[in-house]
Amino acid sequence: MRYIPNSPEERAEMLKVLGLSSSEELFRSIPEDIRLKRPLKITEPLSEPEVIALMENLASRNSASQRISFLGAGVYSHYSPTIVDYLIQRSEFFTAYTPYQPEVSQGTLQYIFEFQTLVCQLTGMEVANASMYDGSTAMAEAVLMAQRITRRQKVLLAKTVHPEYIEVLRTYTKYTDTEIDFIDFDEETGLIKRDDLSQLSEQTACLVVQSPNFFGIIENLQGLAEEAHSVGALFVVVVTEAISFGLLKTPGEFGADIVVAEAQSFGIPMSFGGPHLGLFATREKFVRQMPGRLAGIAYDKHGNRGFVLTLATREQHIRREKATSNICTNQSLMALAATIYLETMGRRGLQEVAFQNVQKAAYAKRKIKELEGYSIPYSGYTFNEFVVRVPGSAEEILEKLRSEYSIIGGLALSRYFPEMKSDFLICVTETNTKEQIDNLVHCLKELR
Amino acid sequence: MSIKKVRQHPTQNEPLIFERSQKGRIGYRLPKLDVEETNLDSVIPEDFRRSDDLEGFPEVSEVDVVRHFTRMSTWNYSIDLGMYPLGSCTMKYNSRLNEKVARIPGFTNLHPLAPEEEAQGALELMYRLQQDLAEITGLPGVSLQPAAGAQGEMTGILLIRAFLDKRDGQASRNRRVMLIPDSAHGTNPASAQMAGFTVKTVKSTSEGLTDIEHLKQLCSEGGIAGLMLTNPNTVGIFEKNIKEICKIIHDVGGLVYMDGANMNALVGVARPGDMGVDVIHLNLHKTFSTPHGGGGPGSGPCCCSAELEPFLPVPRIVKEGDKFKLDFNRPNSIGRVKAFYGNFGMMIRALSYIYTHGAEGLKEATEAAVLNARYIAHHLANAFEKPFNSDCMHEVVLSHKKQARKGVHTIDIAKRLIDYGFHPMTIYFPLIVDGAMLIEPTESVGKQDLDAFIDAMKSIAKEAEENPQIVIDAPHTTRIGRLDEATAARKPVLRWKPDMETMTKTA
């Protein structure tokens, strides 16, 4: 095996030093009756060209990866500068582990510190952690944190939060006393129904709202924090399209207590759903209730600035069952990718990419709206996603777009909302050209 | 200009990007907007937009970014640089082949909500990996959804909870005790808590094994939902009574979860399913060499018995004829633990690792990993206290007992090891050994490097006797000395702000 440095001769020599005559004897402490007496039923070892050919073959059967696509719904196609993937492949980054030994991990610690700062700047919050697995688990952790802080169990959740995030929350809270109530959305605007905020009570731990919401609508977050705070609940904001931070008013400005987001958009490939990147930010006063790792500044005895993992007393390796979360390994390399992405795009780049998303989506929305038979059911403002209502079945139209025109036109909302048979969610990013959009519009027209 | 200190060298003195930022620098170019522009106010009114113009966000050129990260990277130790013997972390070689195949555009550009018929390759890849992991663990039900070990653990414990609730109905309420050995990883109790269990701690014997008598006693107290056991355990010793342990738990109606963090000692040699274990999680970033990435992404598949399979997270990947499908219709499922299907990119790498090794290579890697650890244990057993006599598997635990007499503690030994060119071992874990040093060389280290490591450790032991201060003051060769972590935790500074002190603090 070429990954094992020692030759059979060297291994024999080492065995001899140990007074053993065969490798089998290394396993004497495993009782005979539970030893595997046959080879594993796994392929013969493959050579490098064979592995590549096999993987290429599997990849070639993912034809969706080559199609012109307008899929979003929590995972987005964006341009990523070449240097992002180049730099994260430096051995020193990707073959290191959690920076337990700061003297030999300053590279990792400094980028985590930069990442935390960038997340604070984007969200308008005071502290951010070193990352969570993804947006869905970050939201579940936010709810658990709000429950710890308020010592309350009820959650008031907008129905327009990503359906898979809600499913994850249900799993995370399955065996706690959590009670989840929902805020409906307005059929006209697609915005949350303000009337439903009357469900807020002295038992509510937190109010959770996603913006832009699952239907792409930018919520008006004004006043929501006040509503939540008036009953002693926390206000949690969820964002699945992190590019929107480049343009939209920050949740921090709206008084959010916890902001969680999916940041796959920041230079991370879609990769069939993972690895992606969860962001988690909050107020300084809640930092000791926060899940996950935190890097902070520390000085050596000469006064030189460095970085360490800090406030570890919140974490599982110290607090065990009383920890703020069970999370250990997070998504550090993805946080690195996002950091490089954000620093390369920089202040103006992030603004421009957000602007282009808005403009392209607005263009597509206008063109589709003009089509006879098609409509845009919700009047709320949108970022880069919006719902289209079709004559008849959305699934059928999407299927025809795919089979007849090789376009993946978006997501049939019936996947998550069986009653929404005529609606589909479309996403337009800076990677979609005018030509692609015009072609989509043309095909939709043909299919009517 | 004379360079007095290494730190003054620009590559050693890279500031934060915010300190490097210069107004007007640009590091990107996008294609020109090709659609006719709409008045922004009519699309998103000003009240909904940021008012800070992203003030304070970095403005740097592409070259700045490349130098910034390249310089910082050189301050890290990494597997590609040398031996990284972090116990319980399995810091083995991460092959470039795995990186290459994970970057095939047919994988990276695939949207998780793409039509199933156009994502057959990805689904087949997952299906194949599930099958191989089932074969390796001897447990037929596999979910690849958990994002990391701790989440795999949580999934496993939720399966146990769901199973008990289904089997016992209301009576399950009286079964809320999860037994966890005192040597366990901290994620175990934290995960058990998330499934609504109360933790009771099982003691270890002086041999470093689970105390069977104590286990029986705790079981007799009733209410047992299950046991979370690491095997080989966290002191690197195989729990030889595992079958009996499983039987004790099963006899009182509980289930056994095995923490698979140490699976690198077992692949191809013994299977948890054959030991009586009901459910296990694996760490693809440990045993199956997906990169640790400075702390993730991980991937923590959960493998379980046929009995527990109906409770696995949705969706399941199933094969119907020669088509692969996502099956959402699992009424007993615990639900989703993560959006979509898991860290797919890590699955590609793990499968590439498995195929590159084949059955024989996997076993060979296990043998080499155990041999390397045993070789270290053999050579260091005199210089350092070895708290347990039993033969170790893939990692060995030592303690600072001998050195502590001279005022040299585990932390000092770890820091001094850096001066000898090695990443330190895991320190102060497991908690049951005072001043623990947990050393896991993995199979990816050759004899010369093992010998160099052994020499370094012996040399440190000698220094501790003859010149303890040099060890206590270590490291001496890094760009930064030991950092004041206590002050950092007392007055946490967790983000950059414009008025921040720069590289050094004037005392």
Contacts between the chains, C-beta under 8 A, distances in Angstrom:
chain1	res1	chain2	res2	distance
A	1	B	357	6.2
A	1	B	361	4.3
A	1	B	364	5.1
A	1	B	365	6.4
A	3	B	92	7.8
A	3	B	93	5.2
A	3	B	95	6.5
A	3	B	356	7.5
A	3	B	357	7.8
A	3	B	365	7.3
A	3	B	443	7.4
A	3	B	444	6.5
A	4	B	364	6.4
A	4	B	365	6.3
A	4	B	368	4.8
A	4	B	443	5.1
A	4	B	444	7.2
A	5	B	444	7.0
A	5	B	445	6.6
A	5	B	446	3.2
A	5	B	447	7.7
A	5	B	449	7.6
A	6	B	368	6.3
A	6	B	371	7.9
A	6	B	372	7.9
A	6	B	446	5.3
A	6	B	447	5.6
A	10	B	446	7.3
A	10	B	447	4.9
A	11	B	367	7.8
A	11	B	368	6.8
A	11	B	371	6.1
A	13	B	447	7.6
A	14	B	371	5.8
A	14	B	372	8.0
A	14	B	375	5.1
A	14	B	447	6.4
A	15	B	371	6.7
A	17	B	375	6.8
A	17	B	378	6.6
A	18	B	371	7.9
A	18	B	374	5.7
A	18	B	375	6.7
A	18	B	378	5.6
A	23	B	367	4.2
A	23	B	371	6.9
A	26	B	367	6.3
A	26	B	370	4.7
A	26	B	371	6.0
A	26	B	374	6.3
A	26	B	391	8.0
A	27	B	238	8.0
A	27	B	269	5.5
A	27	B	270	7.5
A	27	B	370	7.2
A	28	B	391	6.7
A	29	B	237	7.0
A	29	B	238	4.5
A	29	B	240	5.6
A	29	B	390	6.5
A	29	B	391	5.3
A	29	B	393	7.3
A	30	B	238	5.3
A	30	B	240	7.1
A	30	B	269	6.9
A	30	B	270	5.2
A	31	B	240	5.8
A	31	B	243	7.1
A	33	B	243	7.4
A	34	B	242	7.0
A	34	B	243	6.4
A	34	B	270	5.4
A	34	B	271	7.9
A	34	B	274	5.2
A	34	B	275	5.0
A	35	B	269	6.6
A	35	B	270	5.4
A	36	B	268	6.7
A	36	B	269	6.1
A	36	B	270	5.6
A	36	B	271	5.7
A	36	B	274	7.0
A	39	B	268	7.5
A	39	B	359	4.6
A	39	B	360	6.8
A	39	B	363	7.4
A	40	B	135	5.7
A	40	B	136	6.3
A	40	B	267	7.9
A	40	B	268	5.4
A	40	B	359	4.1
A	40	B	362	6.4
A	40	B	363	7.3
A	41	B	135	5.3
A	41	B	359	7.3
A	42	B	132	5.5
A	42	B	135	6.1
A	42	B	136	7.5
A	42	B	354	6.3
A	42	B	358	6.3
A	42	B	359	4.4
A	42	B	362	6.9
A	43	B	354	7.9
A	43	B	355	5.8
A	43	B	358	5.5
A	43	B	359	7.4
A	44	B	358	4.8
A	44	B	359	7.5
A	44	B	360	7.8
A	45	B	355	7.6
A	45	B	356	6.4
A	45	B	357	5.9
A	45	B	358	3.2
A	45	B	360	6.5
A	45	B	361	4.9
A	46	B	355	4.7
A	46	B	356	6.2
A	46	B	358	6.9
A	48	B	97	5.6
A	48	B	356	7.6
A	50	B	355	7.8
A	51	B	97	6.3
A	51	B	101	6.6
A	51	B	352	5.5
A	51	B	355	5.3
A	51	B	356	5.8
A	52	B	97	7.4
A	52	B	100	7.2
A	52	B	101	6.3
A	54	B	355	6.9
A	55	B	101	4.1
A	55	B	104	6.0
A	55	B	107	7.9
A	55	B	348	7.0
A	55	B	352	6.7
A	56	B	104	6.3
A	56	B	106	7.6
A	57	B	121	7.4
A	58	B	106	7.6
A	58	B	121	3.8
A	58	B	122	7.4
A	58	B	124	6.0
A	58	B	125	5.1
A	59	B	104	4.3
A	59	B	105	7.3
A	59	B	106	2.8
A	59	B	107	5.2
A	59	B	121	5.5
A	60	B	106	5.8
A	60	B	121	6.6
A	61	B	106	7.8
A	61	B	120	4.6
A	61	B	121	3.4
A	61	B	124	7.2
A	62	B	106	4.6
A	62	B	107	6.8
A	62	B	110	4.8
A	62	B	114	7.6
A	62	B	118	6.8
A	62	B	119	5.2
A	62	B	120	7.2
A	62	B	121	4.4
A	62	B	122	5.3
A	63	B	118	4.6
A	64	B	110	6.0
A	64	B	111	6.5
A	64	B	114	3.4
A	64	B	115	6.3
A	64	B	118	3.6
A	64	B	119	5.5
A	65	B	105	6.2
A	65	B	106	4.9
A	65	B	107	7.4
A	65	B	108	7.7
A	65	B	109	4.0
A	65	B	110	4.4
A	65	B	111	7.9
A	65	B	114	7.6
A	66	B	105	7.9
A	66	B	106	7.6
A	66	B	109	7.5
A	67	B	118	7.2
A	69	B	111	6.3
A	69	B	114	7.6
A	71	B	111	4.6
A	71	B	113	5.6
A	71	B	114	6.7
A	73	B	113	5.8
A	74	B	339	6.3
A	75	B	111	5.8
A	75	B	112	5.7
A	75	B	113	7.1
A	75	B	340	7.5
A	77	B	109	7.6
A	77	B	111	7.3
A	79	B	30	6.9
A	81	B	27	7.5
A	81	B	28	6.1
A	81	B	62	7.4
A	83	B	62	6.3
A	83	B	65	6.2
A	83	B	66	5.7
A	85	B	103	7.4
A	87	B	65	7.7
A	87	B	66	6.8
A	87	B	69	4.7
A	87	B	70	7.3
A	87	B	73	7.9
A	89	B	99	6.5
A	90	B	69	7.3
A	90	B	70	7.0
A	90	B	73	4.6
A	91	B	78	5.1
A	91	B	79	7.4
A	91	B	80	3.5
A	91	B	81	7.1
A	92	B	73	3.9
A	92	B	74	6.5
A	92	B	75	8.0
A	92	B	76	4.2
A	92	B	77	7.9
A	92	B	78	4.7
A	92	B	80	7.5
A	92	B	81	7.2
A	93	B	69	7.8
A	93	B	73	5.6
A	93	B	76	6.7
A	93	B	78	7.5
A	93	B	293	7.3
A	93	B	294	5.7
A	94	B	78	7.9
A	94	B	94	6.9
A	94	B	99	7.8
A	94	B	291	4.5
A	94	B	292	7.8
A	94	B	293	5.3
A	94	B	294	7.2
A	95	B	78	4.3
A	95	B	79	3.8
A	95	B	80	4.8
A	95	B	84	7.9
A	95	B	91	8.0
A	95	B	94	5.2
A	95	B	291	5.9
A	95	B	292	7.0
A	96	B	76	4.9
A	96	B	77	6.5
A	96	B	78	4.5
A	96	B	79	7.4
A	96	B	84	7.9
A	96	B	292	6.7
A	96	B	293	7.8
A	96	B	294	4.9
A	97	B	84	7.4
A	97	B	86	6.2
A	97	B	89	5.7
A	97	B	91	6.3
A	97	B	292	4.1
A	97	B	294	6.8
A	97	B	295	6.3
A	98	B	292	7.5
A	98	B	294	7.2
A	98	B	295	3.8
A	99	B	294	6.9
A	99	B	295	7.0
A	100	B	86	7.4
A	100	B	424	8.0
A	100	B	426	7.7
A	101	B	77	7.6
A	101	B	414	6.9
A	101	B	415	7.8
A	101	B	418	7.1
A	101	B	423	6.8
A	101	B	424	5.3
A	102	B	480	7.7
A	102	B	483	5.4
A	102	B	485	8.0
A	103	B	415	6.8
A	103	B	418	5.9
A	103	B	475	5.2
A	103	B	478	4.3
A	103	B	480	6.1
A	103	B	481	7.3
A	103	B	482	6.9
A	103	B	483	7.7
A	104	B	75	7.6
A	104	B	76	6.7
A	104	B	77	3.9
A	104	B	418	5.6
A	104	B	423	6.2
A	104	B	424	8.0
A	104	B	475	8.0
A	104	B	478	6.5
A	105	B	75	7.6
A	105	B	76	5.7
A	105	B	77	7.1
A	105	B	294	7.8
A	106	B	72	7.1
A	106	B	75	3.9
A	106	B	76	7.2
A	106	B	479	7.0
A	106	B	480	6.2
A	107	B	72	4.0
A	107	B	73	4.9
A	107	B	74	7.0
A	107	B	75	4.3
A	107	B	76	3.9
A	108	B	76	5.8
A	108	B	294	4.2
A	108	B	295	7.2
A	110	B	14	7.8
A	110	B	16	7.0
A	110	B	72	5.4
A	110	B	75	7.6
A	111	B	69	7.3
A	111	B	72	6.3
A	113	B	16	7.2
A	113	B	494	7.7
A	113	B	495	7.4
A	113	B	496	7.2
A	114	B	16	6.1
A	114	B	17	5.5
A	114	B	18	7.5
A	114	B	496	7.3
A	116	B	494	5.8
A	116	B	495	5.3
A	117	B	16	7.8
A	117	B	18	6.7
A	117	B	495	4.2
A	117	B	496	4.4
A	118	B	57	7.5
A	118	B	58	7.9
A	120	B	495	5.0
A	121	B	54	7.2
A	121	B	56	5.9
A	121	B	57	5.7
A	126	B	495	7.8
A	127	B	494	5.1
A	127	B	495	6.7
A	128	B	494	7.7
A	128	B	495	7.2
A	130	B	295	7.2
A	131	B	296	7.3
A	133	B	147	3.7
A	133	B	148	6.5
A	133	B	151	6.7
A	133	B	296	8.0
A	133	B	297	7.7
A	133	B	338	6.3
A	134	B	147	6.8
A	134	B	338	6.2
A	134	B	339	5.8
A	135	B	339	6.8
A	136	B	336	7.6
A	136	B	338	5.9
A	136	B	339	3.8
A	137	B	147	6.8
A	137	B	151	7.4
A	137	B	337	7.6
A	137	B	338	5.9
A	162	B	339	7.1
A	164	B	336	6.2
A	164	B	339	4.2
A	164	B	340	7.0
A	165	B	339	6.4
A	167	B	335	5.6
A	167	B	336	4.3
A	168	B	335	7.6
A	168	B	336	5.1
A	168	B	337	6.5
A	168	B	338	6.3
A	168	B	339	6.4
A	170	B	335	5.5
A	171	B	158	7.0
A	171	B	313	7.4
A	171	B	334	5.8
A	171	B	335	3.8
A	171	B	336	5.7
A	171	B	337	5.6
A	172	B	194	7.1
A	172	B	337	7.8
A	174	B	158	7.0
A	174	B	161	8.0
A	174	B	334	6.8
A	174	B	335	6.9
A	175	B	158	7.4
A	175	B	161	5.8
A	175	B	194	7.7
A	175	B	195	5.3
A	175	B	196	3.5
A	176	B	196	6.5
A	218	B	44	6.6
A	218	B	48	5.7
A	220	B	48	7.5
A	222	B	47	7.7
A	246	B	50	7.8
A	246	B	54	7.2
A	247	B	44	7.0
A	247	B	49	5.9
A	247	B	50	6.3
A	248	B	44	7.4
A	248	B	48	6.1
A	248	B	49	6.3
A	248	B	50	6.5
A	249	B	47	7.4
A	249	B	48	5.8
A	249	B	49	5.9
A	249	B	50	5.6
A	249	B	51	6.9
A	250	B	50	6.4
A	250	B	52	7.9
A	253	B	51	7.6
A	262	B	339	7.8
A	269	B	108	3.8
A	269	B	109	6.9
A	269	B	345	7.5
A	270	B	108	6.9
A	270	B	109	6.4
A	270	B	110	6.2
A	270	B	111	5.1
A	270	B	112	7.0
A	271	B	102	7.9
A	271	B	107	6.3
A	271	B	108	5.4
A	271	B	110	7.0
A	271	B	344	5.2
A	271	B	345	4.4
A	272	B	107	6.8
A	272	B	110	4.6
A	272	B	111	7.5
A	272	B	112	5.2
A	272	B	119	6.9
A	272	B	122	4.8
A	272	B	340	7.4
A	272	B	341	6.7
A	272	B	344	4.1
A	273	B	112	3.3
A	273	B	339	7.0
A	273	B	340	2.8
A	273	B	341	5.1
A	273	B	342	7.2
A	273	B	344	5.7
A	274	B	112	7.9
A	274	B	147	7.0
A	274	B	297	7.4
A	274	B	338	7.4
A	274	B	340	6.1
A	274	B	341	7.3
A	274	B	342	5.8
A	274	B	343	4.1
A	274	B	344	5.3
A	274	B	345	6.6
A	274	B	346	7.8
A	275	B	147	7.5
A	275	B	296	7.7
A	275	B	297	3.5
A	275	B	299	7.8
A	275	B	343	4.2
A	275	B	344	7.8
A	275	B	345	5.3
A	275	B	346	6.4
A	287	B	492	6.9
A	287	B	494	7.3
A	293	B	295	7.0
A	294	B	492	7.4
A	294	B	494	5.7
A	295	B	494	7.3
A	296	B	488	4.9
A	296	B	489	7.6
A	296	B	492	4.8
A	296	B	493	5.5
A	296	B	494	5.1
A	297	B	488	6.5
A	297	B	493	4.2
A	298	B	483	3.8
A	298	B	484	5.4
A	298	B	485	5.9
A	298	B	487	6.8
A	298	B	488	3.8
A	299	B	483	6.6
A	299	B	484	5.7
A	299	B	487	7.5
A	299	B	505	5.2
A	300	B	480	5.3
A	300	B	481	3.7
A	300	B	482	6.1
A	300	B	483	5.4
A	300	B	484	7.2
A	301	B	481	5.9
A	301	B	482	7.3
A	301	B	484	7.6
A	302	B	481	6.4
A	302	B	504	7.7
A	303	B	504	5.0
A	303	B	505	4.3
A	303	B	506	6.7
A	303	B	507	5.2
A	304	B	7	6.6
A	304	B	480	5.4
A	304	B	481	7.2
A	304	B	503	7.0
A	304	B	504	5.5
A	304	B	505	8.0
A	305	B	501	7.3
A	305	B	502	7.4
A	305	B	503	5.3
A	305	B	504	6.2
A	305	B	505	6.6
A	306	B	480	4.4
A	306	B	483	4.9
A	307	B	483	7.9
A	308	B	483	5.1
A	308	B	485	5.2
A	308	B	488	5.3
A	310	B	485	6.8
A	310	B	488	4.8
A	310	B	489	5.0
A	310	B	492	5.7
A	310	B	494	7.6
A	311	B	489	5.7
A	311	B	492	5.9
A	312	B	489	7.6
A	313	B	489	7.5
A	315	B	186	7.4
A	316	B	150	7.3
A	316	B	186	3.9
A	316	B	187	5.0
A	316	B	189	7.5
A	316	B	190	3.9
A	317	B	185	7.6
A	317	B	186	3.9
A	317	B	187	7.8
A	317	B	429	7.3
A	318	B	186	7.0
A	319	B	186	7.5
A	319	B	190	7.6
A	320	B	186	5.0
A	320	B	189	4.2
A	320	B	190	6.3
A	320	B	199	7.6
A	321	B	189	3.8
A	321	B	190	6.0
A	321	B	192	6.6
A	321	B	193	4.3
A	321	B	199	4.9
A	322	B	193	7.8
A	323	B	186	6.9
A	323	B	190	4.5
A	323	B	193	7.9
A	325	B	190	7.0
A	326	B	150	4.5
A	326	B	151	7.8
A	326	B	153	7.0
A	326	B	154	6.0
A	326	B	187	5.1
A	326	B	190	3.6
A	326	B	191	4.5
A	326	B	193	7.7
A	326	B	194	6.0
A	327	B	148	7.5
A	327	B	150	5.6
A	327	B	151	7.9
A	328	B	148	6.9
A	328	B	149	6.6
A	328	B	150	4.8
A	328	B	185	8.0
A	328	B	186	7.8
A	328	B	187	5.2
A	329	B	148	4.5
A	329	B	149	6.3
A	329	B	150	7.1
A	329	B	283	8.0
A	329	B	285	6.8
A	329	B	292	7.7
A	329	B	295	5.9
A	329	B	296	4.4
A	329	B	297	7.7
A	329	B	298	4.1
A	330	B	148	7.3
A	330	B	295	5.8
A	330	B	296	4.6
A	330	B	297	7.9
A	331	B	147	7.9
A	331	B	293	7.9
A	331	B	296	4.6
A	331	B	297	4.9
A	332	B	293	5.2
A	332	B	294	4.1
A	332	B	295	3.5
A	332	B	296	4.8
A	332	B	297	7.7
A	333	B	291	6.9
A	333	B	293	3.0
A	333	B	294	5.9
A	333	B	296	6.6
A	333	B	297	6.2
A	334	B	293	7.7
A	334	B	296	7.4
A	334	B	297	5.9
A	336	B	293	7.6
A	336	B	294	6.6
A	340	B	65	6.5
A	340	B	69	6.2
A	342	B	57	7.7
A	342	B	58	7.4
A	343	B	17	5.1
A	343	B	27	7.2
A	343	B	58	4.9
A	343	B	60	6.2
A	343	B	65	5.3
A	343	B	68	7.3
A	344	B	27	4.5
A	344	B	28	5.8
A	344	B	60	7.9
A	344	B	62	6.3
A	344	B	65	5.0
A	345	B	27	7.0
A	345	B	28	4.9
A	346	B	25	7.3
A	346	B	26	6.8
A	346	B	27	5.4
A	346	B	28	6.7
A	346	B	57	6.6
A	346	B	58	5.3
A	346	B	59	5.1
A	346	B	60	6.2
A	347	B	53	8.0
A	347	B	54	4.7
A	347	B	57	3.9
A	347	B	58	6.7
A	347	B	59	5.1
A	348	B	26	6.3
A	348	B	28	7.9
A	348	B	59	7.1
A	349	B	26	7.3
A	349	B	27	6.8
A	349	B	28	3.9
A	349	B	30	7.4
A	350	B	54	6.7
A	350	B	57	6.9
A	351	B	53	8.0
A	351	B	54	6.2
A	352	B	28	7.9
A	352	B	30	5.8
A	353	B	30	6.4
A	355	B	33	7.8
A	355	B	40	7.5
A	356	B	30	6.4
A	356	B	33	5.5
A	358	B	40	7.1
A	358	B	43	5.9
A	358	B	44	6.3
A	359	B	33	5.8
A	359	B	35	5.9
A	359	B	37	5.8
A	359	B	38	6.3
A	359	B	43	7.9
A	360	B	33	7.6
A	360	B	35	5.6
A	362	B	38	4.7
A	362	B	43	4.8
A	363	B	35	3.9
A	363	B	36	6.8
A	363	B	38	7.0
A	366	B	38	7.4
A	381	B	43	6.7
A	381	B	44	5.2
A	381	B	45	7.2
A	381	B	48	6.3
A	382	B	43	7.9
A	383	B	44	7.4
A	402	B	115	6.4
A	402	B	118	7.5
A	408	B	111	7.6
A	408	B	114	6.5
A	408	B	115	7.2
A	408	B	118	7.8
A	411	B	113	5.4
A	415	B	113	7.4
A	430	B	30	6.2
A	430	B	31	7.6
A	433	B	34	6.1
A	434	B	34	4.2
A	434	B	35	4.9
A	435	B	34	8.0
A	437	B	35	7.0
